[in-house]
């Protein structure tokens, strides 16, 4: 089912991308010199679709890096929780006596709240 859904989405998307590339195959000049547009020091000639695909890819990479950096806090917490769970399993399997367990008093009288005066 998942493979069929992927095919149903990717095939039309691939057709649209190919149509876009064929429609925008004209060559353009990308200038990196803001001071002399007529004679740029650094310029690239490339098809328009290649420039657009390149910019989309750069955007995806920048977005992925931003998401990865934003999720750092959650990955750190998950690693700490996994380490704590592993330590607790080792302690439980080793038969180490439990600490910080409240003592139970056998015959303690119930706590009674006196009525308000």
Secondary structure, 3 states (H helix, E strand, C coil): CHHHHHHHHHHHHHHHHHHHHHHCCCEEEEECCCCCCCCCCCEEEEEHHHHHHHHHHHHHHHHHHHHHHHCHHHHHHHHHHHHHHHHHHHHHHHCCCCCCCCCCCCCCCCCCCCCCC
